[in-house]
Amino acid sequence: MYLYLPVALTSINILIPVGLGLVVGLLSGLFGVGGGFLMTPLLIMFGIPSTVAAATDSNQIVAASTSGTYAHWKVGNVDFKMGFHLLIGGFIGGLVGVQAIKILRAMGNADFVIKMTYVLMLGIVGIYMFIESLQSMKKSRKKNEVSLTESPVKESAVSRFLKSLPLQTHYEKSGVTHSAIIPIVFGGFVGILAAIMGVGGGFLMVPVMVYILRMPMHVVVGTSLFQILFNCIEVTFLQAYTNHNVDFILAVLLLLGSTIGAQVGAVFGRKLKGEQLKIILAVIVLVVTVKIIFELTLTPSLLLGQAGGH
Amino acid sequence: MNLKFQISNFKFFTYLFLFLLIFTGQAFAELTVDANHSHVKIDFFYHGSTMSVRGVSDPGVDLIIKLASPDGHEVLKQKGKVAGVLWMNVGTLKFENAPGVYFLHSTKKVEDILSSEEMERHSIGYPALAKHIQMSPVSNEEEKTKWFNEFVRFKENSRLYSTSTGKISLTEKDGKGNYYILTEWPYQVPPGTYTVTAYAVKDRKVVETAQTNITVEQVGVVKTLANMAKNNGVLYGIISIVAALGAGFGVGLIFRKGGGAH
């Protein structure tokens, strides 16, 4: 059955957005990412204008991340305190990032910088996560024990410095103690990059929480979804208010699949170990990286495209 | 308005007079054009439509039927190679005097039945559009041709431009020609007013034209939502967010009741 989308100005077979929603929602519930890096290009492939695709996806993520946060919260896997601190940083970072884009645009060659940042970030994060989770899987197999948390780390100069910072806070849910400055600064860093790349940044926030904040993977997923929820509420509102690019009908079709997918993902994720989750996410990130590299090097079928987007 | 109408009417009759003067003695039927859907309504279940165009013509002429939107202005992203290997957006290209939608059907290949001056005068065919549409920034003719071809490819890919030859059926009855064509009206065509022009062609010249309009309009829920998105972004944004939050919580509660808590 086909439905007409009033803002995208196109007609779509309803099975396509519902199916895409289900798949991306599943990833969202499993890994704590919004999945924009998959959803937006897929929507464009099915004929949705790029600007509408990005804006509508953020609306859909509001639903998927609400569903996912709820599922993870029920089993105590959302660290609200950490989430708030990351959000403060993310909000400031977003403001800085928007200004950074303006400066890049004024300097010219902005698209080059944006694309390169995106490919490098995806590549580095994917490779690092892949290698690290592979190693910790081997370790835990040797010890013949099931461990959801990180293997203990040696006290380095960096961690001694971090411990000396003021505002030391204990995050009960995550079982870690950090200076509140750390999540704010790294939340800000992710916020800047996400704004420049025009993505939600879940794929960056998850590794920051795992490797820098040393949070257990299952709490990372729930907490990441919690902060994605707030980011996407803000983005959806701004898109609807300033760009008029949110397609309500498309969002509803997507969320029919994604809210259910997020629940299934959350249930399924509990059955997997932290390392297994990390390695699958690493593989997905690497596949996306390779896909973007192909797009950059193969001659595109069309040399003109709709203007807009970021 | 009225004066303009009178002038164009006057022009029309002058042409008609000249035309009759030249072709006196020949069987003559006034060219007419009619589209079956003069008012296309986009509702919730709209998935494109078909458009049949029919009319009466003088027998022995060739026919060209153009369905197009008024000339407009478009800005498109331009892809190019950066650092020799990487394809990415390198800038934007502005197109002026470019119809957003352009469907052209003819009994024979347009270049074979019309002189290039006549094609240009009536904006018939891609070569005529290439001269009519203005692009910037392009530095030379070669670049202009390249990007015009890309523009057509982009438009054809979006199903907003198309051409066909030989799809118009012609029958003759009582010294009058009847023509008919059934074409697809893609769902990608946005709301707006479109002009259907029939051109009767003889001796590499347009000898007669006739026009009618097609209006494409959103109706019902589609119209309400589109208007709200455009004119009341705050309310629209809030409704979108609340609906998404509600759906997320709702599904969460359903799954809880389903017993998947642990």
Interface residues (C-beta under 8 A of the other chain):
Chain A: M1 Y2 L3 Y4 P6 V7 L9 T10 S11 G47 N59 Q60 V62 A63 A64 S65 T66 S67 G68 T69 Y70 A71 K74 V75 N109 D111 F112 K115 I233 T236 F237 Q239 A240 Y241 T242 H244 V246 D247 F248 I249 A251 V252 L255 L256 T259 I260 A262 Q263 V267 E295 L296 T297 L298 T299 P300 S301 L302 L303 L304 G305 Q306 A307
Chain B: I42 D43 F44 F45 Y46 H47 G48 V75 L76 K77 Q78 K79 G80 V82 A83 V85 L86 W87 M88 N89 V90 T92 L93 W147 E150 F151 R153 F154 N157 Y187 Q188 P190 P191 Q218 V221 V222 K223 L225 A226 A229 K230 G233 V234 Y236 G237 I238 I239 S240 I241 A243 A244 L245 A247 G248 F249 G250 V251 G252 F255 R256 G260 A261 H262
